[in-house]
Amino acid sequence: MADKITSPDQLLARAQQAQADLDLRQGRKDTQVTVHMGTCGIAAGARDVVATFMTEMSAAGVTSASLHQTGCAGLCEEEPMATITAADGTLYRYGLLDKDKVHTIVINHLVGGTPVDAYLIKT
């Protein structure tokens, strides 16, 4: 359960965080993060992955990327997975994700600009 709001400043902070979360999920920005949410993805933990991306991107102050969900990508054995589409159209597909891997991807790839080769799906 969330902490009780006891001051106008706390209410304003919550409102600003909610707006930042909405901004993260709306529109198309330079970089797009897409979490694959087909049946196999959801069964493998994609809900936790999308929630972790939202939390980690917000905490890291990522404003140049938007977060989206889509259906199956056809790689069930790699679920849960996400695709990062760079501004130049380059696709980076990450598979077998968990909270720790998402954290690393946000810090290294989205913030630092360096894809995490160890988590990329080799096709």
C-alpha positions, 0 to 999 in steps of 0.5 A, spaced: 500 500 500 502 506 498 504 511 503 499 516 506 499 523 503 500 528 508 502 535 505 501 539 499 508 538 497 507 530 497 501 530 493 505 535 488 510 530 487 506 524 486 502 528 481 509 529 477 511 522 478 504 520 475 505 525 469 512 522 468 510 515 468 504 517 462 509 521 458 514 515 458 508 511 455 505 516 450 507 518 443 513 516 439 520 518 441 527 518 438 528 511 441 522 506 442 522 500 447 517 495 446 516 489 450 513 483 447 506 481 451 504 475 447 501 469 451 508 466 451 511 472 453 506 474 459 507 467 461 514 468 462 514 474 466 513 480 461 508 484 465 514 484 470 519 486 465 514 492 462 513 494 469 521 494 471 522 498 464 517 503 467 520 504 474 528 503 471 527 508 466 523 513 470 528 513 476 534 514 471 531 520 468 530 517 461 526 522 457 528 520 450 525 513 449 518 511 450 515 505 452 510 500 448 507 493 449 506 489 443 504 482 441 508 476 440 515 476 436 515 469 434 521 467 439 517 464 444 524 460 447 527 467 448 521 470 452 520 475 456 523 479 451 524 487 448 526 490 442 529 497 442 529 501 436 534 506 435 533 513 432 536 511 426 532 504 425 537 499 428 533 494 432 536 491 438 532 484 441 533 482 448 531 476 450 530 472 457 529 478 461 529 479 468 529 485 473 536 485 473 537 485 466 532 490 465 536 495 470 543 493 466 539 495 459 537 501 461 543 504 464 548 501 459 543 502 453 538 507 454 542 512 458 549 510 456 548 508 449 552 502 449 547 496 447 548 490 452 551 484 447 550 479 453 543 479 453 542 480 445 538 475 441 543 472 436 539 470 430 
